[in-house]
């Protein structure tokens, strides 16, 4: 693009600054009106005055000399990978297995039927951490029957920590193996050589589990119940 003449430069300054006379332009450039008039007549561009003016007004010199802003090359920007957003929830599997809160239990089935979201911070506390080995042992099982009413109702979901099975916490609720191979939900109390299985529904009798010499608690206890919830449909 061709360079602007002195008259065009003066016109450009008038446009940018809202000036109307050459004398006002001279004052803005720090020149005497006669000096600017002489430069205009001779076509001599007062570079020093223009440079000082552009510095003061934070303008591009090319804006005055060529009538345009030159496009500056944008610096290369390296896109930083977006941080992985840790979700606030963890999906806990609901197993096909159903634990009887009654007389007999269903045959255990560890296939996944559905998944439900739980707060990550809460699951961390329940599982004792968020390692894969710990999270894989937190499951949901649906209760069936009435022996644990009013604490656990028929169809209610029970969150079970399958890692918590080596030592019984007295009066806590556990999922245990039934004699027929199914699973039961009971409140347990330890006794020498075994434990007592209690039902919260007083219509159901308590019974004892005696450990054989070759058996441990883990041969009968599958995990401890940590949370109860039901669907209102």
C-alpha positions in Angstrom: 0.0 0.0 0.0 1.3 3.5 -0.9 2.3 6.0 1.8 -0.1 8.7 2.7 0.7 12.3 1.9 1.2 14.9 4.7 -2.3 16.3 4.0 -3.8 12.8 4.2 -1.9 12.2 7.5 -3.2 15.4 8.9 -6.7 14.4 7.8 -6.3 11.0 9.5 -5.2 12.7 12.8 -8.3 15.0 12.6 -10.5 11.9 12.2 -8.9 10.0 15.0 -8.8 12.9 17.5 -12.0 14.7 16.5 -10.1 17.8 15.4 -11.2 20.3 12.8 -8.3 22.6 12.0 -4.6 22.1 11.0 -3.6 24.3 14.0 -5.2 21.8 16.3 -3.3 19.0 14.7 -0.1 21.0 15.0 -0.8 21.4 18.7 -1.5 17.7 19.1 1.9 16.9 17.4 3.7 19.4 19.5 4.5 21.6 16.4 4.0 25.2 15.6 1.2 25.7 13.1 3.6 27.4 10.7 6.0 24.3 10.9 3.2 22.0 10.1 2.0 24.2 7.3 5.5 24.3 5.8 5.7 20.5 6.0 2.3 20.1 4.3 3.4 22.5 1.5 6.7 20.7 0.9 5.3 17.2 1.4 7.9 16.6 4.1 6.6 14.2 6.8 7.6 15.2 10.4 8.5 11.7 11.5 9.8 12.6 14.9 6.6 14.4 15.8 4.5 11.5 14.5 6.5 8.9 16.4 6.1 10.9 19.6 2.4 11.4 18.9 1.8 7.7 18.3 3.7 6.7 21.5 1.7 9.1 23.5 -1.7 8.1 22.0 -0.7 4.4 21.8 -1.3 4.3 18.1 0.4 2.4 15.3 2.7 4.6 13.2 1.5 2.5 10.2 -2.0 3.7 11.0 -0.9 7.2 10.1 1.7 6.5 7.4 -0.3 3.8 5.5 -3.8 4.4 6.7 -4.1 0.9 8.1 -3.2 -1.3 11.0 -0.7 -4.0 10.0 -1.7 -7.4 11.3 0.7 -8.7 13.7 1.6 -12.4 13.7 0.0 -14.1 16.6 2.4 -16.0 18.8 2.3 -19.7 18.7 0.1 -20.9 21.6 0.6 -24.4 22.8 -2.7 -25.8 24.0 -2.3 -27.2 27.4 -4.2 -30.4 28.0 -7.4 -29.8 29.9 -7.1 -31.3 33.4 -9.2 -34.4 33.8 -12.2 -33.4 35.8 -12.8 -35.8 38.6 -16.4 -36.6 38.7 -18.2 -36.1 41.9 -20.0 -39.5 41.6 -19.1 -43.1 41.3 -21.4 -45.7 39.6 -21.9 -48.6 41.9 -23.1 -51.9 40.4 -26.4 -53.5 41.4 -25.9 -57.3 41.3 -28.4 -59.7 40.0 -28.1 -61.5 43.3 -30.9 -60.9 45.8 -30.4 -61.4 49.5 -33.2 -62.8 51.5 -34.4 -60.7 54.5 -36.6 -63.7 55.2 -36.5 -67.5 55.3 -34.6 -68.5 52.2 -32.2 -66.7 49.9 -31.6 -66.5 46.2 -28.6 -68.3 44.7 -25.8 -65.7 44.5 -25.3 -64.1 41.1 -22.5 -61.6 40.6 -23.6 -60.4 37.2 -24.4 -56.6 37.0 -28.0 -55.7 36.6 -27.8 -51.9 36.8 -25.6 -49.1 38.2 -26.4 -46.3 40.7 -24.5 -43.1 41.4 -23.0 -42.4 44.8 -20.9 -39.4 46.1 -17.2 -40.1 45.6 -16.3 -38.6 48.9 -18.8 -40.8 50.7 -17.7 -44.0 48.9 -14.1 -43.2 49.7 -15.0 -43.3 53.4 -17.0 -46.5 53.1 -14.5 -48.3 51.0 -11.4 -47.0 52.9 -10.0 -45.5 49.7 -10.6 -45.2 46.0 -8.3 -47.8 44.7 -9.7 -50.2 42.1 -9.4 -53.2 44.4 -11.5 -51.4 47.0 -14.1 -49.9 44.7 -14.6 -53.3 43.0 -15.7 -54.7 46.4 -18.6 -52.2 46.9 -21.8 -53.5 45.4 -25.6 -53.1 45.7 -27.9 -56.1 46.4 -31.6 -56.0 46.5 -33.2 -57.4 49.7 -36.2 -59.7 49.5 -38.5 -60.8 52.4 -39.6 -59.3 55.7 -37.3 -60.7 58.4 -35.4 -57.4 58.7 -38.3 -55.1 58.9 -38.7 -52.3 59.9 -34.9 -51.7 59.2 -34.9 -53.3 55.7 -38.0 -53.7 53.7 -38.8 -56.0 50.8 -37.2 -54.7 47.6 -34.9 -52.2 49.3 -31.4 -51.7 48.0 -28.5 -52.5 50.3 -25.0 -51.2 49.8 -22.5 -53.9 50.8 -18.7 -53.7 51.4 -17.5 -57.1 50.4 -14.1 -56.4 51.9 -15.5 -56.0 55.4 -16.0 -59.6 56.3 -13.0 -60.9 58.3 -14.1 -59.5 61.6 -17.7 -59.1 62.8 -18.7 -55.7 64.3 -21.3 -56.6 66.9 -24.9 -55.6 66.1 -24.0 -54.6 62.5 -25.9 -55.9 59.5 -24.1 -58.4 57.2 -24.8 -60.4 54.1 -24.1 -64.1 54.9 -24.3 -67.4 53.2 -27.4 -69.4 53.8 -27.3 -73.2 54.4 -29.1 -73.8 51.1 -26.4 -71.9 49.2 -28.3 -68.6 48.9 -27.6 -65.4 50.8 -29.3 -63.8 53.8 -29.2 -60.4 55.4 -28.9 -60.5 59.2 -27.7 -58.6 62.3 -24.8 -60.5 63.8 -23.5 -60.9 67.3 -20.2 -62.8 68.0 -20.1 -65.7 70.4 -17.2 -68.1 71.2 -16.7 -70.3 68.2 -19.2 -68.6 66.0 -21.9 -65.9 65.8 -25.7 -65.4 66.2 -27.9 -64.3 63.3 -30.7 -61.9 64.4 -33.7 -60.7 62.5 -35.1 -57.2 63.3 -38.6 -58.6 62.8 -39.3 -60.4 66.1 -41.5 -62.9 64.3 -38.4 -64.6 63.0 -36.2 -66.7 65.2 -32.5 -66.1 65.7 -30.1 -68.9 64.9 -26.5 -69.7 65.6 -23.6 -70.4 63.1 -20.9 -72.5 64.6 -17.5 -72.4 63.0 -15.8 -75.8 62.3 -12.1 -76.1 63.1 -11.2 -75.6 59.4 -13.6 -72.6 58.9 -13.2 -68.9 59.4 -15.8 -66.1 59.6 -15.1 -65.4 55.9 -16.5 -68.8 54.9 -19.9 -67.6 56.0 -19.9 -63.7 55.9 -19.9 -62.1 52.5 -19.8 -58.4 53.5 -21.2 -55.7 55.8 -24.2 -53.5 54.9 -23.3 -49.8 54.8 -26.3 -48.1 53.4 -30.0 -48.7 52.8 -32.3 -47.2 50.2 -35.4 -47.9 48.3 -37.0 -46.9 45.0 -40.3 -45.1 45.2 -42.1 -46.1 42.0 
